Amino acid sequence: MDPNQQALLLEIMELEFTAIDLNLFLDTHPDEKRALVLFDQINQELTMAVERYEQMYGPLTASGQVPGRDHWDWVEGPWPWEQTF
Amino acid sequence: MEVKQSHMYPPKMELARAYVPFQMFNQVLSPQEGLRRGTIFPELVRPYYPQDRGVYASGS
């Protein structure tokens, strides 16, 4: 896999993990302002990273299909088992 | 009835008491570090080394 694609994918994994961990924290601390601020920031970075990735390398999930295409891009690789980190 | 208790615990520990301290929000790790360590909260980092089992571990 192209190293840029791999790096961006790793960045998305890192941001997703951070968002989930903050999600869990906020479940028990729903009024913790600093966690809320950080969640918003991470979430925004994640959305942007996913958008950037999908524009360059294709959908990360089936719902990432770009509208109006005449090909179902989701079936294109690489699949998770085709990668090594 | 006298109940025999394990000597592996500190003295005066009552049965059936459990507690979980409430976590506070402190510094968090970067997303890069967080994914590597399994948590973004430094106070929750618990590396797992199967070879060194704790004193309470049972089994052979």
Backbone of each chain as nested JSON, in Angstrom:
{
  "chains": [
    {"id": "A", "residues": [
      {"number": 1, "name": "MET", "atoms": {"N": [0.853, -1.205, 0.0], "CA": [0.0, 0.0, 0.0], "C": [0.88, 1.243, 0.0]}},
      {"number": 2, "name": "ASP", "atoms": {"N": [0.436, 2.222, -0.724], "CA": [1.136, 3.502, -0.791], "C": [1.318, 4.063, 0.625]}},
      {"number": 3, "name": "PRO", "atoms": {"N": [2.557, 4.463, 0.964], "CA": [2.845, 4.888, 2.347], "C": [1.974, 6.055, 2.83]}},
      {"number": 4, "name": "ASN", "atoms": {"N": [1.594, 6.92, 1.912], "CA": [0.729, 8.037, 2.301], "C": [-0.651, 7.537, 2.716]}},
      {"number": 5, "name": "GLN", "atoms": {"N": [-1.146, 6.559, 1.943], "CA": [-2.45, 5.977, 2.247], "C": [-2.391, 5.279, 3.604]}},
      {"number": 6, "name": "GLN", "atoms": {"N": [-1.32, 4.533, 3.82], "CA": [-1.131, 3.818, 5.075], "C": [-1.068, 4.784, 6.26]}},
      {"number": 7, "name": "ALA", "atoms": {"N": [-0.345, 5.897, 6.077], "CA": [-0.195, 6.878, 7.152], "C": [-1.538, 7.525, 7.485]}},
      {"number": 8, "name": "LEU", "atoms": {"N": [-2.3, 7.831, 6.446], "CA": [-3.602, 8.464, 6.664], "C": [-4.568, 7.497, 7.344]}},
      {"number": 9, "name": "LEU", "atoms": {"N": [-4.487, 6.231, 6.953], "CA": [-5.332, 5.208, 7.568], "C": [-4.997, 5.055, 9.056]}},
      {"number": 10, "name": "LEU", "atoms": {"N": [-3.713, 5.078, 9.367], "CA": [-3.29, 4.975, 10.762], "C": [-3.789, 6.18, 11.552]}},
      {"number": 11, "name": "GLU", "atoms": {"N": [-3.693, 7.354, 10.938], "CA": [-4.167, 8.575, 11.601], "C": [-5.665, 8.46, 11.926]}},
      {"number": 12, "name": "ILE", "atoms": {"N": [-6.425, 7.9, 10.979], "CA": [-7.862, 7.717, 11.189], "C": [-8.111, 6.737, 12.342]}},
      {"number": 13, "name": "MET", "atoms": {"N": [-7.329, 5.672, 12.388], "CA": [-7.468, 4.701, 13.48], "C": [-7.168, 5.348, 14.828]}},
      {"number": 14, "name": "GLU", "atoms": {"N": [-6.155, 6.182, 14.868], "CA": [-5.774, 6.853, 16.114], "C": [-6.869, 7.816, 16.572]}},
      {"number": 15, "name": "LEU", "atoms": {"N": [-7.409, 8.581, 15.622], "CA": [-8.465, 9.539, 15.963], "C": [-9.743, 8.82, 16.381]}},
      {"number": 16, "name": "GLU", "atoms": {"N": [-10.053, 7.729, 15.689], "CA": [-11.249, 6.961, 16.031], "C": [-11.128, 6.381, 17.436]}},
      {"number": 17, "name": "PHE", "atoms": {"N": [-9.962, 5.86, 17.745], "CA": [-9.752, 5.283, 19.071], "C": [-9.904, 6.351, 20.152]}},
      {"number": 18, "name": "THR", "atoms": {"N": [-9.325, 7.517, 19.903], "CA": [-9.419, 8.619, 20.859], "C": [-10.865, 9.051, 21.065]}},
      {"number": 19, "name": "ALA", "atoms": {"N": [-11.615, 9.128, 19.968], "CA": [-13.03, 9.518, 20.056], "C": [-13.815, 8.495, 20.889]}},
      {"number": 20, "name": "ILE", "atoms": {"N": [-13.532, 7.211, 20.704], "CA": [-14.237, 6.167, 21.458], "C": [-13.882, 6.236, 22.943]}},
      {"number": 21, "name": "ASP", "atoms": {"N": [-12.607, 6.47, 23.249], "CA": [-12.198, 6.541, 24.65], "C": [-12.838, 7.751, 25.337]}},
      {"number": 22, "name": "LEU", "atoms": {"N": [-12.908, 8.87, 24.633], "CA": [-13.579, 10.06, 25.185], "C": [-15.075, 9.81, 25.331]}},
      {"number": 23, "name": "ASN", "atoms": {"N": [-15.646, 9.103, 24.368], "CA": [-17.047, 8.708, 24.405], "C": [-17.341, 7.95, 25.714]}},
      {"number": 24, "name": "LEU", "atoms": {"N": [-16.486, 6.983, 26.03], "CA": [-16.673, 6.186, 27.246], "C": [-16.542, 7.044, 28.504]}},
      {"number": 25, "name": "PHE", "atoms": {"N": [-15.566, 7.947, 28.504], "CA": [-15.367, 8.835, 29.646], "C": [-16.585, 9.736, 29.839]}},
      {"number": 26, "name": "LEU", "atoms": {"N": [-17.062, 10.298, 28.731], "CA": [-18.202, 11.223, 28.803], "C": [-19.504, 10.521, 29.219]}},
      {"number": 27, "name": "ASP", "atoms": {"N": [-19.59, 9.23, 28.959], "CA": [-20.775, 8.489, 29.403], "C": [-20.951, 8.58, 30.919]}},
      {"number": 28, "name": "THR", "atoms": {"N": [-19.829, 8.613, 31.642], "CA": [-19.912, 8.709, 33.1], "C": [-19.604, 10.111, 33.623]}},
      {"number": 29, "name": "HIS", "atoms": {"N": [-19.164, 11.016, 32.747], "CA": [-18.841, 12.395, 33.137], "C": [-19.444, 13.361, 32.114]}},
      {"number": 30, "name": "PRO", "atoms": {"N": [-20.773, 13.355, 31.975], "CA": [-21.391, 14.102, 30.864], "C": [-21.224, 15.621, 30.917]}},
      {"number": 31, "name": "ASP", "atoms": {"N": [-20.762, 16.153, 32.061], "CA": [-20.614, 17.615, 32.161], "C": [-19.159, 18.068, 32.239]}},
      {"number": 32, "name": "GLU", "atoms": {"N": [-18.242, 17.173, 31.92], "CA": [-16.822, 17.539, 31.977], "C": [-16.445, 18.348, 30.732]}},
      {"number": 33, "name": "LYS", "atoms": {"N": [-16.332, 19.661, 30.93], "CA": [-16.124, 20.578, 29.804], "C": [-14.89, 20.261, 28.975]}},
      {"number": 34, "name": "ARG", "atoms": {"N": [-13.785, 19.958, 29.671], "CA": [-12.535, 19.736, 28.933], "C": [-12.637, 18.513, 28.029]}},
      {"number": 35, "name": "ALA", "atoms": {"N": [-13.344, 17.497, 28.519], "CA": [-13.531, 16.3, 27.698], "C": [-14.451, 16.604, 26.515]}},
      {"number": 36, "name": "LEU", "atoms": {"N": [-15.459, 17.43, 26.753], "CA": [-16.38, 17.808, 25.673], "C": [-15.656, 18.576, 24.575]}},
      {"number": 37, "name": "VAL", "atoms": {"N": [-14.827, 19.525, 24.998], "CA": [-14.07, 20.329, 24.037], "C": [-13.142, 19.438, 23.212]}},
      {"number": 38, "name": "LEU", "atoms": {"N": [-12.453, 18.534, 23.911], "CA": [-11.528, 17.643, 23.216], "C": [-12.273, 16.704, 22.272]}},
      {"number": 39, "name": "PHE", "atoms": {"N": [-13.429, 16.21, 22.705], "CA": [-14.214, 15.323, 21.853], "C": [-14.593, 16.031, 20.555]}},
      {"number": 40, "name": "ASP", "atoms": {"N": [-15.082, 17.265, 20.674], "CA": [-15.464, 18.03, 19.483], "C": [-14.288, 18.185, 18.529]}},
      {"number": 41, "name": "GLN", "atoms": {"N": [-13.15, 18.505, 19.114], "CA": [-11.956, 18.74, 18.297], "C": [-11.513, 17.453, 17.583]}},
      {"number": 42, "name": "ILE", "atoms": {"N": [-11.455, 16.365, 18.338], "CA": [-11.038, 15.082, 17.753], "C": [-12.02, 14.632, 16.68]}},
      {"number": 43, "name": "ASN", "atoms": {"N": [-13.303, 14.803, 16.986], "CA": [-14.341, 14.385, 16.064], "C": [-14.251, 15.133, 14.736]}},
      {"number": 44, "name": "GLN", "atoms": {"N": [-13.956, 16.426, 14.85], "CA": [-13.813, 17.25, 13.653], "C": [-12.594, 16.812, 12.834]}},
      {"number": 45, "name": "GLU", "atoms": {"N": [-11.496, 16.554, 13.539], "CA": [-10.289, 16.081, 12.857], "C": [-10.548, 14.736, 12.177]}},
      {"number": 46, "name": "LEU", "atoms": {"N": [-11.314, 13.891, 12.857], "CA": [-11.632, 12.574, 12.306], "C": [-12.47, 12.703, 11.032]}},
      {"number": 47, "name": "THR", "atoms": {"N": [-13.502, 13.533, 11.092], "CA": [-14.351, 13.743, 9.916], "C": [-13.523, 14.23, 8.738]}},
      {"number": 48, "name": "MET", "atoms": {"N": [-12.62, 15.165, 9.017], "CA": [-11.788, 15.712, 7.947], "C": [-10.835, 14.66, 7.378]}},
      {"number": 49, "name": "ALA", "atoms": {"N": [-10.253, 13.858, 8.267], "CA": [-9.322, 12.819, 7.82], "C": [-10.044, 11.77, 6.969]}},
      {"number": 50, "name": "VAL", "atoms": {"N": [-11.251, 11.396, 7.389], "CA": [-12.027, 10.404, 6.634], "C": [-12.388, 10.957, 5.251]}},
      {"number": 51, "name": "GLU", "atoms": {"N": [-12.792, 12.225, 5.239], "CA": [-13.145, 12.862, 3.965], "C": [-11.949, 12.866, 3.01]}},
      {"number": 52, "name": "ARG", "atoms": {"N": [-10.806, 13.254, 3.573], "CA": [-9.583, 13.318, 2.78], "C": [-9.226, 11.923, 2.246]}},
      {"number": 53, "name": "TYR", "atoms": {"N": [-9.321, 10.945, 3.111], "CA": [-8.988, 9.579, 2.716], "C": [-9.91, 9.099, 1.601]}},
      {"number": 54, "name": "GLU", "atoms": {"N": [-11.211, 9.297, 1.788], "CA": [-12.173, 8.757, 0.824], "C": [-12.07, 9.435, -0.532]}},
      {"number": 55, "name": "GLN", "atoms": {"N": [-11.72, 10.725, -0.511], "CA": [-11.542, 11.42, -1.79], "C": [-10.365, 10.855, -2.563]}},
      {"number": 56, "name": "MET", "atoms": {"N": [-9.307, 10.489, -1.827], "CA": [-8.096, 10.031, -2.502], "C": [-8.072, 8.539, -2.761]}},
      {"number": 57, "name": "TYR", "atoms": {"N": [-8.601, 7.749, -1.797], "CA": [-8.387, 6.307, -1.888], "C": [-9.658, 5.462, -1.938]}},
      {"number": 58, "name": "GLY", "atoms": {"N": [-10.819, 6.086, -1.922], "CA": [-12.052, 5.305, -1.975], "C": [-12.698, 5.16, -0.609]}},
      {"number": 59, "name": "PRO", "atoms": {"N": [-13.914, 4.605, -0.595], "CA": [-14.713, 4.576, 0.631], "C": [-14.119, 3.688, 1.731]}},
      {"number": 60, "name": "LEU", "atoms": {"N": [-14.229, 4.162, 2.977], "CA": [-13.812, 3.375, 4.141], "C": [-14.948, 2.487, 4.631]}},
      {"number": 61, "name": "THR", "atoms": {"N": [-16.163, 2.936, 4.382], "CA": [-17.352, 2.128, 4.653], "C": [-18.23, 2.265, 3.418]}},
      {"number": 62, "name": "ALA", "atoms": {"N": [-19.219, 1.378, 3.277], "CA": [-20.066, 1.432, 2.085], "C": [-20.764, 2.783, 1.962]}},
      {"number": 63, "name": "SER", "atoms": {"N": [-21.048, 3.421, 3.095], "CA": [-21.724, 4.724, 3.029], "C": [-20.786, 5.828, 2.568]}},
      {"number": 64, "name": "GLY", "atoms": {"N": [-19.515, 5.518, 2.4], "CA": [-18.575, 6.505, 1.889], "C": [-18.555, 6.563, 0.364]}},
      {"number": 65, "name": "GLN", "atoms": {"N": [-19.434, 5.791, -0.252], "CA": [-19.546, 5.814, -1.711], "C": [-19.829, 7.231, -2.199]}},
      {"number": 66, "name": "VAL", "atoms": {"N": [-19.029, 7.682, -3.149], "CA": [-19.229, 9.019, -3.715], "C": [-20.468, 8.992, -4.613]}},
      {"number": 67, "name": "PRO", "atoms": {"N": [-21.412, 9.937, -4.425], "CA": [-22.643, 9.915, -5.221], "C": [-22.356, 10.07, -6.715]}},
      {"number": 68, "name": "GLY", "atoms": {"N": [-23.192, 9.458, -7.53], "CA": [-23.12, 9.656, -8.973], "C": [-22.074, 8.831, -9.699]}},
      {"number": 69, "name": "ARG", "atoms": {"N": [-21.423, 7.904, -9.002], "CA": [-20.404, 7.093, -9.668], "C": [-21.081, 5.949, -10.413]}},
      {"number": 70, "name": "ASP", "atoms": {"N": [-20.427, 5.462, -11.484], "CA": [-21.005, 4.322, -12.187], "C": [-20.293, 3.021, -11.813]}},
      {"number": 71, "name": "HIS", "atoms": {"N": [-19.604, 3.056, -10.694], "CA": [-18.943, 1.849, -10.198], "C": [-19.1, 1.79, -8.686]}},
      {"number": 72, "name": "TRP", "atoms": {"N": [-19.326, 0.601, -8.155], "CA": [-19.46, 0.411, -6.703], "C": [-18.058, 0.277, -6.112]}},
      {"number": 73, "name": "ASP", "atoms": {"N": [-17.514, 1.414, -5.615], "CA": [-16.113, 1.465, -5.194], "C": [-15.796, 0.618, -3.96]}},
      {"number": 74, "name": "TRP", "atoms": {"N": [-16.845, 0.32, -3.207], "CA": [-16.633, -0.417, -1.951], "C": [-15.912, -1.751, -2.155]}},
      {"number": 75, "name": "VAL", "atoms": {"N": [-16.153, -2.412, -3.3], "CA": [-15.532, -3.725, -3.523], "C": [-14.045, -3.646, -3.846]}},
      {"number": 76, "name": "GLU", "atoms": {"N": [-13.541, -2.442, -4.067], "CA": [-12.118, -2.303, -4.354], "C": [-11.315, -2.405, -3.055]}},
      {"number": 77, "name": "GLY", "atoms": {"N": [-10.163, -3.012, -3.14], "CA": [-9.325, -3.171, -1.956], "C": [-8.675, -1.874, -1.526]}},
      {"number": 78, "name": "PRO", "atoms": {"N": [-7.745, -1.885, -0.61], "CA": [-7.312, -3.097, 0.091], "C": [-8.233, -3.454, 1.255]}},
      {"number": 79, "name": "TRP", "atoms": {"N": [-8.371, -4.75, 1.518], "CA": [-9.141, -5.218, 2.664], "C": [-8.238, -5.269, 3.88]}},
      {"number": 80, "name": "PRO", "atoms": {"N": [-8.837, -5.278, 5.07], "CA": [-8.005, -5.21, 6.28], "C": [-6.904, -6.278, 6.328]}},
      {"number": 81, "name": "TRP", "atoms": {"N": [-7.203, -7.47, 5.826], "CA": [-6.197, -8.545, 5.915], "C": [-5.112, -8.409, 4.851]}},
      {"number": 82, "name": "GLU", "atoms": {"N": [-5.271, -7.416, 3.983], "CA": [-4.23, -7.199, 2.982], "C": [-3.207, -6.157, 3.438]}},
      {"number": 83, "name": "GLN", "atoms": {"N": [-3.334, -5.731, 4.697], "CA": [-2.439, -4.692, 5.184], "C": [-1.594, -5.187, 6.335]}},
      {"number": 84, "name": "THR", "atoms": {"N": [-0.426, -4.605, 6.433], "CA": [0.404, -4.857, 7.606], "C": [0.809, -3.521, 8.186]}},
      {"number": 85, "name": "PHE", "atoms": {"N": [0.697, -3.413, 9.47], "CA": [1.1, -2.158, 10.122], "C": [2.404, -2.349, 10.882]}}
    ]},
    {"id": "B", "residues": [
      {"number": 1, "name": "MET", "atoms": {"N": [-20.272, -19.764, 63.269], "CA": [-19.403, -20.608, 62.448], "C": [-18.155, -19.84, 62.052]}},
      {"number": 2, "name": "GLU", "atoms": {"N": [-17.056, -20.514, 62.23], "CA": [-15.796, -19.842, 61.899], "C": [-15.487, -19.994, 60.414]}},
      {"number": 3, "name": "VAL", "atoms": {"N": [-15.267, -18.877, 59.819], "CA": [-14.994, -18.919, 58.384], "C": [-13.496, -18.803, 58.152]}},
      {"number": 4, "name": "LYS", "atoms": {"N": [-13.012, -19.748, 57.449], "CA": [-11.574, -19.707, 57.153], "C": [-11.322, -18.796, 55.955]}},
      {"number": 5, "name": "GLN", "atoms": {"N": [-10.42, -17.873, 56.141], "CA": [-10.166, -16.95, 55.037], "C": [-8.74, -17.065, 54.54]}},
      {"number": 6, "name": "SER", "atoms": {"N": [-8.592, -16.668, 53.336], "CA": [-7.28, -16.737, 52.713], "C": [-6.305, -15.799, 53.425]}},
      {"number": 7, "name": "HIS", "atoms": {"N": [-5.069, -16.221, 53.538], "CA": [-4.05, -15.37, 54.158], "C": [-3.341, -14.511, 53.128]}},
      {"number": 8, "name": "MET", "atoms": {"N": [-3.836, -14.568, 51.905], "CA": [-3.142, -13.799, 50.876], "C": [-3.57, -12.335, 50.854]}},
      {"number": 9, "name": "TYR", "atoms": {"N": [-4.61, -11.973, 51.601], "CA": [-5.092, -10.599, 51.595], "C": [-4.585, -9.861, 52.821]}},
      {"number": 10, "name": "PRO", "atoms": {"N": [-4.524, -8.526, 52.735], "CA": [-4.171, -7.751, 53.924], "C": [-5.218, -8.007, 55.014]}},
      {"number": 11, "name": "PRO", "atoms": {"N": [-4.843, -7.853, 56.305], "CA": [-5.79, -8.139, 57.377], "C": [-6.957, -7.148, 57.365]}},
      {"number": 12, "name": "LYS", "atoms": {"N": [-8.055, -7.529, 57.971], "CA": [-9.229, -6.68, 58.155], "C": [-9.939, -6.296, 56.878]}},
      {"number": 13, "name": "MET", "atoms": {"N": [-9.755, -7.039, 55.837], "CA": [-10.533, -6.738, 54.64], "C": [-11.873, -7.433, 54.754]}},
      {"number": 14, "name": "GLU", "atoms": {"N": [-12.943, -6.665, 54.54], "CA": [-14.28, -7.225, 54.656], "C": [-14.67, -7.947, 53.377]}},
      {"number": 15, "name": "LEU", "atoms": {"N": [-15.534, -8.922, 53.543], "CA": [-16.045, -9.629, 52.376], "C": [-17.043, -8.75, 51.632]}},
      {"number": 16, "name": "ALA", "atoms": {"N": [-17.157, -8.986, 50.368], "CA": [-18.212, -8.388, 49.565], "C": [-18.225, -6.864, 49.547]}},
      {"number": 17, "name": "ARG", "atoms": {"N": [-17.063, -6.244, 49.668], "CA": [-16.983, -4.789, 49.515], "C": [-16.158, -4.502, 48.275]}},
      {"number": 18, "name": "ALA", "atoms": {"N": [-16.681, -3.66, 47.444], "CA": [-15.92, -3.286, 46.257], "C": [-16.067, -1.795, 46.046]}},
      {"number": 19, "name": "TYR", "atoms": {"N": [-15.09, -1.189, 45.459], "CA": [-15.206, 0.228, 45.171], "C": [-14.49, 0.566, 43.879]}},
      {"number": 20, "name": "VAL", "atoms": {"N": [-14.926, 1.609, 43.243], "CA": [-14.258, 2.122, 42.057], "C": [-14.116, 3.626, 42.229]}},
      {"number": 21, "name": "PRO", "atoms": {"N": [-12.908, 4.128, 42.416], "CA": [-12.735, 5.576, 42.552], "C": [-13.212, 6.294, 41.285]}},
      {"number": 22, "name": "PHE", "atoms": {"N": [-13.806, 7.459, 41.471], "CA": [-14.305, 8.215, 40.329], "C": [-13.136, 8.859, 39.594]}},
      {"number": 23, "name": "GLN", "atoms": {"N": [-13.093, 8.616, 38.306], "CA": [-11.981, 9.137, 37.508], "C": [-12.109, 10.64, 37.301]}},
      {"number": 24, "name": "MET", "atoms": {"N": [-10.991, 11.352, 37.376], "CA": [-10.973, 12.787, 37.111], "C": [-10.337, 13.034, 35.75]}},
      {"number": 25, "name": "PHE", "atoms": {"N": [-10.684, 14.145, 35.144], "CA": [-10.093, 14.466, 33.849], "C": [-8.772, 15.189, 34.043]}},
      {"number": 26, "name": "ASN", "atoms": {"N": [-7.692, 14.561, 33.564], "CA": [-6.372, 15.188, 33.63], "C": [-5.819, 15.316, 32.229]}},
      {"number": 27, "name": "GLN", "atoms": {"N": [-4.495, 15.341, 32.151], "CA": [-3.856, 15.342, 30.837], "C": [-4.192, 14.041, 30.11]}},
      {"number": 28, "name": "VAL", "atoms": {"N": [-4.409, 14.101, 28.815], "CA": [-4.593, 12.865, 28.056], "C": [-3.443, 12.695, 27.061]}},
      {"number": 29, "name": "LEU", "atoms": {"N": [-3.247, 11.462, 26.638], "CA": [-2.186, 11.163, 25.685], "C": [-2.591, 11.626, 24.289]}},
      {"number": 30, "name": "SER", "atoms": {"N": [-1.623, 11.75, 23.418], "CA": [-1.916, 12.083, 22.023], "C": [-2.632, 10.886, 21.394]}},
      {"number": 31, "name": "PRO", "atoms": {"N": [-3.385, 11.101, 20.308], "CA": [-4.037, 9.975, 19.635], "C": [-3.038, 8.865, 19.256]}},
      {"number": 32, "name": "GLN", "atoms": {"N": [-1.826, 9.254, 18.873], "CA": [-0.811, 8.264, 18.485], "C": [-0.45, 7.373, 19.673]}},
      {"number": 33, "name": "GLU", "atoms": {"N": [-0.127, 8.036, 20.805], "CA": [0.218, 7.293, 22.018], "C": [-0.962, 6.468, 22.514]}},
      {"number": 34, "name": "GLY", "atoms": {"N": [-2.141, 7.074, 22.478], "CA": [-3.338, 6.423, 22.991], "C": [-3.61, 5.087, 22.317]}},
      {"number": 35, "name": "LEU", "atoms": {"N": [-3.571, 5.084, 21.001], "CA": [-3.84, 3.835, 20.273], "C": [-2.794, 2.776, 20.622]}},
      {"number": 36, "name": "ARG", "atoms": {"N": [-1.541, 3.224, 20.764], "CA": [-0.461, 2.289, 21.073], "C": [-0.619, 1.684, 22.472]}},
      {"number": 37, "name": "ARG", "atoms": {"N": [-1.09, 2.497, 23.413], "CA": [-1.148, 2.038, 24.809], "C": [-2.499, 1.468, 25.221]}},
      {"number": 38, "name": "GLY", "atoms": {"N": [-3.5, 1.628, 24.36], "CA": [-4.805, 1.05, 24.675], "C": [-5.712, 1.943, 25.483]}},
      {"number": 39, "name": "THR", "atoms": {"N": [-5.288, 3.17, 25.786], "CA": [-6.132, 4.155, 26.465], "C": [-5.509, 5.526, 26.287]}},
      {"number": 40, "name": "ILE", "atoms": {"N": [-6.338, 6.554, 26.274], "CA": [-5.77, 7.907, 26.179], "C": [-5.522, 8.487, 27.571]}},
      {"number": 41, "name": "PHE", "atoms": {"N": [-5.931, 7.734, 28.614], "CA": [-5.762, 8.232, 29.982], "C": [-4.527, 7.592, 30.623]}},
      {"number": 42, "name": "PRO", "atoms": {"N": [-3.477, 8.406, 30.874], "CA": [-2.221, 7.841, 31.385], "C": [-2.425, 7.041, 32.667]}},
      {"number": 43, "name": "GLU", "atoms": {"N": [-3.385, 7.478, 33.514], "CA": [-3.598, 6.785, 34.79], "C": [-4.248, 5.408, 34.617]}},
      {"number": 44, "name": "LEU", "atoms": {"N": [-4.697, 5.108, 33.402], "CA": [-5.322, 3.805, 33.149], "C": [-4.437, 2.851, 32.354]}},
      {"number": 45, "name": "VAL", "atoms": {"N": [-3.243, 3.317, 32.034], "CA": [-2.342, 2.452, 31.257], "C": [-1.96, 1.24, 32.11]}},
      {"number": 46, "name": "ARG", "atoms": {"N": [-2.266, 0.044, 31.622], "CA": [-1.969, -1.209, 32.335], "C": [-1.379, -2.207, 31.349]}},
      {"number": 47, "name": "PRO", "atoms": {"N": [-0.071, -2.127, 31.163], "CA": [0.519, -3.088, 30.23], "C": [0.285, -4.505, 30.74]}},
      {"number": 48, "name": "TYR", "atoms": {"N": [0.034, -5.419, 29.86], "CA": [-0.249, -6.801, 30.257], "C": [0.934, -7.697, 29.955]}},
      {"number": 49, "name": "TYR", "atoms": {"N": [1.528, -8.241, 30.995], "CA": [2.612, -9.194, 30.815], "C": [2.168, -10.531, 31.396]}},
      {"number": 50, "name": "PRO", "atoms": {"N": [1.739, -11.465, 30.538], "CA": [1.202, -12.739, 31.041], "C": [2.18, -13.483, 31.95]}},
      {"number": 51, "name": "GLN", "atoms": {"N": [3.478, -13.278, 31.778], "CA": [4.443, -14.074, 32.552], "C": [4.516, -13.654, 34.014]}},
      {"number": 52, "name": "ASP", "atoms": {"N": [4.327, -12.339, 34.348], "CA": [4.343, -12.026, 35.783], "C": [2.942, -11.818, 36.324]}},
      {"number": 53, "name": "ARG", "atoms": {"N": [2.457, -12.882, 36.971], "CA": [1.101, -12.875, 37.485], "C": [1.121, -12.291, 38.896]}},
      {"number": 54, "name": "GLY", "atoms": {"N": [0.032, -11.631, 39.244], "CA": [-0.038, -10.985, 40.547], "C": [-0.134, -11.974, 41.685]}},
      {"number": 55, "name": "VAL", "atoms": {"N": [-0.026, -11.482, 42.938], "CA": [-0.056, -12.364, 44.106], "C": [-1.413, -13.037, 44.28]}},
      {"number": 56, "name": "TYR", "atoms": {"N": [-2.464, -12.434, 43.734], "CA": [-3.808, -12.997, 43.901], "C": [-4.156, -13.998, 42.805]}},
      {"number": 57, "name": "ALA", "atoms": {"N": [-3.265, -14.147, 41.856], "CA": [-3.57, -15.056, 40.75], "C": [-3.651, -16.485, 41.264]}},
      {"number": 58, "name": "SER", "atoms": {"N": [-4.668, -17.187, 40.843], "CA": [-4.811, -18.577, 41.268], "C": [-4.292, -19.499, 40.18]}},
      {"number": 59, "name": "GLY", "atoms": {"N": [-4.418, -20.782, 40.377], "CA": [-3.957, -21.734, 39.385], "C": [-2.583, -22.249, 39.726]}},
      {"number": 60, "name": "SER", "atoms": {"N": [-2.111, -23.178, 38.924], "CA": [-0.861, -23.862, 39.251], "C": [0.338, -22.97, 39.045]}}
    ]}
  ]
}
